[in-house]
Amino acid sequence: MLESLPDSITAELRAAQRAARGKRSRLRVEANGESYRILRLTPEGFALDLEDAPKLRGLVDIYDGGRHLSQCLIVAAAEDGDQMVYDFKRNTSASGGVPLDFERDEDAPIALLGR
């Protein structure tokens, strides 16, 4: 159906589809102080819109809204249509707390009761 439409209308339809995909996603990647919306996230990597996507490489953070999901080491893999696909070299889940430098006993008290 898109083949029979004029080029200007086809380009506008594709731009509208790209914008709609971006609005649905809350996932974003932050690198070098910049934030980019993630269109697709897989266990092997993620994809950004080709028009917005810089040549990201190195350490980035992935967020779902305001919640920090993971810290990743990435490389730009390839263009896939109108998306730039990045592959994970390392994907470390963000933890909610500070890492401990000692082993905590399983039966250790959680808190002390006041008098």
N, CA, C and O of each residue as an XYZ file, in Angstrom:
460
protein
N       0.822     -1.186      0.000
C       0.000      0.000      0.000
C       0.867      1.252      0.000
O       0.531      2.230     -0.667
N       1.981      1.240      0.739
C       2.840      2.415      0.800
C       3.515      2.710     -0.534
O       3.927      3.845     -0.774
N       3.638      1.704     -1.410
C       4.306      1.907     -2.686
C       3.507      2.820     -3.602
O       4.087      3.494     -4.453
N       2.187      2.857     -3.447
C       1.344      3.664     -4.332
C       1.189      5.108     -3.857
O       0.642      5.937     -4.584
N       1.661      5.421     -2.650
C       1.552      6.780     -2.127
C       2.736      7.635     -2.576
O       3.811      7.104     -2.855
N       2.549      8.946     -2.647
C       3.680      9.824     -2.983
C       4.774      9.751     -1.913
O       4.500      9.413     -0.761
N       6.004     10.067     -2.299
C       7.149      9.966     -1.394
C       7.003     10.850     -0.161
O       7.406     10.448      0.930
N       6.442     12.033     -0.309
C       6.306     12.941      0.840
C       5.363     12.361      1.892
O       5.630     12.466      3.089
N       4.273     11.756      1.456
C       3.317     11.168      2.403
C       3.924      9.932      3.064
O       3.740      9.713      4.261
N       4.639      9.131      2.293
C       5.296      7.952      2.847
C       6.309      8.338      3.919
O       6.384      7.697      4.968
N       7.088      9.384      3.656
C       8.077      9.848      4.629
C       7.396     10.346      5.896
O       7.878     10.085      6.999
N       6.285     11.057      5.754
C       5.562     11.560      6.927
C       4.946     10.413      7.737
O       4.936     10.459      8.967
N       4.433      9.385      7.050
C       3.879      8.232      7.758
C       4.954      7.506      8.557
O       4.723      7.119      9.702
N       6.122      7.322      7.961
C       7.211      6.656      8.675
C       7.675      7.495      9.865
O       7.987      6.943     10.921
N       7.726      8.821      9.710
C       8.110      9.695     10.822
C       7.094      9.617     11.950
O       7.470      9.614     13.122
N       5.804      9.552     11.610
C       4.757      9.439     12.628
C       4.846      8.099     13.356
O       4.660      8.047     14.571
N       5.129      7.015     12.630
C       5.286      5.706     13.264
C       6.484      5.697     14.205
O       6.416      5.125     15.293
N       7.572      6.323     13.793
C       8.781      6.400     14.615
C       8.497      7.189     15.890
O       8.931      6.796     16.973
N       7.769      8.304     15.766
C       7.435      9.118     16.941
C       6.514      8.358     17.892
O       6.662      8.462     19.109
N       5.561      7.594     17.347
C       4.639      6.828     18.192
C       5.379      5.736     18.952
O       5.075      5.486     20.119
N       6.354      5.075     18.308
C       7.148      4.051     19.000
C       7.924      4.671     20.153
O       8.019      4.079     21.228
N       8.473      5.846     19.938
C       9.260      6.499     20.973
C       8.432      6.951     22.154
O       8.910      6.915     23.288
N       7.193      7.380     21.918
C       6.346      7.851     23.007
C       5.887      6.713     23.909
O       5.649      6.926     25.098
N       5.761      5.509     23.362
C       5.307      4.380     24.166
C       6.374      3.903     25.144
O       6.047      3.344     26.191
N       7.616      4.113     24.822
C       8.700      3.563     25.628
C       9.115      4.523     26.734
O       9.295      5.717     26.495
N       9.267      3.993     27.952
C       9.801      4.781     29.061
C      11.288      4.547     29.229
O      11.953      5.252     29.988
N      11.812      3.550     28.519
C      13.220      3.204     28.635
C      14.085      4.259     27.965
O      13.750      4.770     26.896
N      15.205      4.579     28.611
C      16.143      5.536     28.034
C      17.552      5.153     28.426
O      17.778      4.469     29.424
N      18.494      5.607     27.621
C      19.902      5.372     27.885
C      20.563      6.732     28.086
O      20.278      7.682     27.357
N      21.440      6.815     29.071
C      22.170      8.055     29.334
C      23.647      7.810     29.125
O      24.221      6.856     29.649
N      24.261      8.709     28.333
C      25.692      8.639     28.065
C      26.211     10.052     27.869
O      25.615     10.845     27.140
N      27.314     10.361     28.515
C      27.965     11.672     28.384
C      27.009     12.826     28.684
O      27.088     13.871     28.039
N      26.119     12.654     29.641
C      25.203     13.715     30.026
C      24.008     13.869     29.101
O      23.182     14.753     29.329
N      23.881     13.058     28.080
C      22.762     13.102     27.135
C      21.857     11.896     27.370
O      22.310     10.848     27.830
N      20.575     12.056     27.049
C      19.600     10.990     27.230
C      18.937     10.684     25.888
O      18.565     11.598     25.152
N      18.789      9.394     25.572
C      18.187      8.955     24.318
C      17.143      7.893     24.627
O      17.360      7.031     25.479
N      16.002      7.955     23.930
C      14.907      7.014     24.149
C      15.211      5.680     23.463
O      15.601      5.640     22.296
N      15.024      4.585     24.218
C      15.250      3.242     23.696
C      13.970      2.740     23.049
O      12.906      2.751     23.668
N      14.076      2.300     21.800
C      12.915      1.762     21.096
C      12.714      0.277     21.372
O      11.581     -0.198     21.435
N      13.813     -0.455     21.535
C      13.737     -1.900     21.728
C      14.882     -2.336     22.631
O      16.028     -1.939     22.420
N      14.575     -3.154     23.639
C      15.584     -3.670     24.569
C      15.518     -5.191     24.560
O      14.455     -5.774     24.769
N      16.660     -5.830     24.318
C      16.756     -7.288     24.311
C      17.872     -7.701     25.264
O      18.628     -6.841     25.716
N      17.999     -8.971     25.580
C      19.112     -9.410     26.446
C      20.488     -9.178     25.815
O      21.486     -9.087     26.530
N      20.550     -9.082     24.487
C      21.823     -8.877     23.803
C      22.160     -7.416     23.579
O      23.324     -7.092     23.340
N      21.173     -6.511     23.648
C      21.435     -5.100     23.389
C      20.158     -4.283     23.309
O      19.114     -4.694     23.815
N      20.248     -3.118     22.667
C      19.097     -2.237     22.529
C      19.196     -1.486     21.215
O      20.234     -1.495     20.553
N      18.086     -0.826     20.844
C      18.032     -0.079     19.588
C      17.517      1.330     19.849
O      16.607      1.535     20.651
N      18.117      2.299     19.155
C      17.700      3.694     19.204
C      17.258      4.120     17.815
O      17.574      3.464     16.822
N      16.523      5.226     17.754
C      16.134      5.796     16.476
C      17.390      6.260     15.741
O      18.248      6.914     16.334
N      17.501      5.933     14.477
C      18.710      6.223     13.700
C      18.974      7.718     13.592
O      20.129      8.143     13.577
N      17.914      8.518     13.517
C      18.101      9.963     13.387
C      18.689     10.589     14.649
O      19.469     11.538     14.568
N      18.317     10.061     15.813
C      18.786     10.613     17.087
C      20.057      9.949     17.585
O      20.768     10.515     18.415
N      20.350      8.754     17.089
C      21.399      7.926     17.673
C      22.795      8.432     17.319
O      23.144      8.562     16.146
N      23.573      8.711     18.338
C      24.980      9.013     18.085
C      25.756      7.703     17.990
O      25.187      6.632     18.199
N      27.007      7.777     17.689
C      27.858      6.587     17.687
C      28.297      6.335     19.122
O      29.431      6.635     19.495
N      27.396      5.785     19.919
C      27.691      5.495     21.318
C      28.678      4.347     21.413
O      28.641      3.403     20.623
N      29.553      4.445     22.388
C      30.511      3.389     22.656
C      31.000      3.596     24.082
O      31.287      4.724     24.483
N      31.094      2.535     24.834
C      31.609      2.649     26.186
C      30.544      2.411     27.233
O      29.611      1.636     27.024
N      30.692      3.089     28.367
C      29.844      2.873     29.533
C      28.606      3.769     29.475
O      28.723      4.985     29.327
N      27.421      3.165     29.592
C      26.153      3.889     29.592
C      25.272      3.352     30.714
O      25.507      2.263     31.238
N      24.259      4.128     31.074
C      23.282      3.723     32.084
C      21.917      3.612     31.428
O      21.552      4.456     30.610
N      21.155      2.572     31.782
C      19.809      2.373     31.250
C      18.808      2.606     32.372
O      18.955      2.080     33.475
N      17.774      3.415     32.067
C      16.749      3.779     33.040
C      15.368      3.414     32.506
O      15.124      3.452     31.300
N      14.472      3.061     33.423
C      13.056      2.900     33.124
C      12.355      4.010     33.887
O      12.102      3.877     35.085
N      12.043      5.092     33.211
C      11.551      6.281     33.887
C      12.656      6.840     34.756
O      13.690      7.256     34.234
N      12.471      6.862     36.071
C      13.490      7.335     36.988
C      14.266      6.229     37.679
O      15.187      6.500     38.450
N      13.896      4.973     37.405
C      14.524      3.835     38.074
C      15.726      3.345     37.271
O      15.608      3.021     36.089
N      16.877      3.298     37.927
C      18.115      2.849     37.291
C      18.078      1.331     37.152
O      18.037      0.619     38.155
N      18.091      0.822     35.904
C      18.024     -0.614     35.665
C      19.401     -1.263     35.621
O      19.643     -2.269     36.288
N      20.305     -0.680     34.827
C      21.601     -1.324     34.672
C      22.645     -0.355     34.149
O      22.338      0.713     33.620
N      23.897     -0.775     34.320
C      25.032     -0.062     33.765
C      25.673     -1.012     32.758
O      25.944     -2.172     33.071
N      25.913     -0.512     31.546
C      26.325     -1.388     30.455
C      27.548     -0.857     29.738
O      27.773      0.351     29.663
N      28.323     -1.770     29.221
C      29.419     -1.467     28.322
C      28.942     -1.889     26.939
O      28.610     -3.055     26.728
N      28.905     -0.937     25.981
C      28.289     -1.215     24.687
C      29.210     -0.866     23.530
O      30.198     -0.148     23.687
N      28.856     -1.397     22.358
C      29.466     -1.031     21.085
C      28.338     -0.884     20.069
O      27.335     -1.595     20.140
N      28.503      0.042     19.121
C      27.528      0.189     18.046
C      27.688     -0.999     17.106
O      28.780     -1.251     16.598
N      26.605     -1.724     16.878
C      26.697     -2.938     16.082
C      26.383     -2.663     14.613
O      27.237     -2.855     13.748
N      25.167     -2.217     14.331
C      24.774     -2.049     12.930
C      23.486     -1.254     12.834
O      22.768     -1.078     13.817
N      23.212     -0.778     11.635
C      21.939     -0.137     11.346
C      20.949     -1.207     10.927
O      21.278     -2.108     10.155
N      19.719     -1.098     11.451
C      18.666     -2.037     11.114
C      17.455     -1.224     10.684
O      16.615     -0.874     11.513
N      17.361     -0.924      9.400
C      16.279     -0.087      8.893
C      16.440      1.326      9.407
O      17.429      1.989      9.094
N      15.476      1.804     10.196
C      15.549      3.158     10.757
C      16.003      3.151     12.214
O      15.750      4.102     12.954
N      16.680      2.065     12.626
C      17.183      1.952     13.994
C      18.678      1.664     14.006
O      19.202      1.005     13.109
N      19.363      2.171     15.042
C      20.764      1.833     15.286
C      20.782      0.845     16.439
O      20.265      1.137     17.518
N      21.368     -0.316     16.221
C      21.384     -1.391     17.211
C      22.733     -1.397     17.912
O      23.776     -1.336     17.262
N      22.712     -1.470     19.234
C      23.919     -1.519     20.066
C      23.958     -2.857     20.785
O      22.930     -3.341     21.259
N      25.130     -3.451     20.866
C      25.304     -4.733     21.555
C      25.977     -4.518     22.897
O      26.833     -3.646     23.047
N      25.572     -5.339     23.888
C      26.192     -5.297     25.204
C      27.489     -6.103     25.192
O      27.525     -7.231     24.701
N      28.537     -5.517     25.729
C      29.727     -6.298     26.054
C      29.625     -6.750     27.504
O      30.086     -7.829     27.876
N      28.995     -5.874     28.326
C      28.748     -6.176     29.736
C      27.463     -5.486     30.124
O      27.238     -4.334     29.752
N      26.614     -6.178     30.872
C      25.346     -5.616     31.330
C      25.202     -5.969     32.807
O      24.902     -7.113     33.150
N      25.415     -4.986     33.677
C      25.375     -5.207     35.117
C      24.120     -4.566     35.694
O      23.913     -3.361     35.550
N      23.288     -5.363     36.343
C      22.067     -4.844     36.952
C      22.416     -3.903     38.095
O      23.347     -4.150     38.862
N      21.652     -2.820     38.195
C      21.845     -1.861     39.279
C      21.161     -2.405     40.527
O      20.020     -2.862     40.470
N      21.853     -2.353     41.633
C      21.267     -2.822     42.885
C      20.708     -1.640     43.659
O      21.111     -0.495     43.451
N      19.770     -1.938     44.558
C      19.126     -0.880     45.314
C      19.959     -0.331     46.450
O      19.700      0.774     46.928
N      20.947     -1.075     46.888
C      21.728     -0.640     48.033
C      23.211     -0.553     47.735
O      23.678     -0.885     46.646
N      23.927     -0.094     48.740
C      25.375      0.017     48.638
C      25.979     -1.365     48.847
O      25.532     -2.092     49.735
N      26.982     -1.755     48.060
C      27.588     -3.064     48.273
C      28.293     -3.143     49.623
O      28.917     -2.181     50.071
N      28.183     -4.294     50.254
C      28.822     -4.506     51.553
C      30.227     -5.041     51.360
O      30.481     -5.798     50.423
N      31.138     -4.655     52.235
C      32.495     -5.180     52.155
C      32.731     -6.240     53.238
O      33.873     -6.527     53.599
N      31.640     -6.815     53.749
C      31.736     -7.895     54.730
C      30.536     -8.810     54.529
O      29.544     -8.419     53.914
N      30.632    -10.027     55.049
C      29.539    -10.980     54.948
C      28.566    -10.747     56.096
O      28.972    -10.652     57.254
N      27.298    -10.658     55.774
C      26.268    -10.440     56.778
C      25.674    -11.796     57.169
O      25.308    -12.595     56.307
N      25.584    -12.044     58.483
C      24.995    -13.287     58.975
C      23.509    -13.320     58.649
O      22.833    -12.291     58.678
N      23.007    -14.513     58.338
C      21.587    -14.657     58.019
C      20.700    -14.380     59.220
O      19.590    -13.874     59.057
N      21.170    -14.705     60.440
C      20.352    -14.499     61.631
C      20.733    -13.221     62.379
O      20.404    -13.073     63.555
N      21.414    -12.308     61.715
C      21.778    -11.035     62.351
C      20.532    -10.183     62.553
O      19.622    -10.216     61.725
N      20.478     -9.409     63.659
C      19.291     -8.562     63.890
C      19.188     -7.476     62.806
O      20.187     -6.944     62.321
N      17.946     -7.181     62.457
C      17.712     -6.158     61.439
C      17.783     -4.764     62.072
O      18.324     -3.834     61.474
N      17.239     -4.626     63.278
C      17.252     -3.338     63.971
C      17.254     -3.599     65.465
O      16.939     -4.702     65.911
N      17.611     -2.582     66.237
C      17.572     -2.677     67.686
C      16.320     -1.987     68.209
O      15.931     -0.926     67.721
N      15.693     -2.606     69.212
C      14.493     -2.038     69.808
C      14.904     -1.102     70.942
O      15.776     -1.419     71.750
N      14.255      0.049     70.976
C      14.519      0.990     72.058
C      13.854      0.562     73.342
O      13.016     -0.339     73.346
N      14.223      1.203     74.432
C      13.658      0.830     75.744
C      12.294      1.371     75.949
O      11.691      1.144     76.998
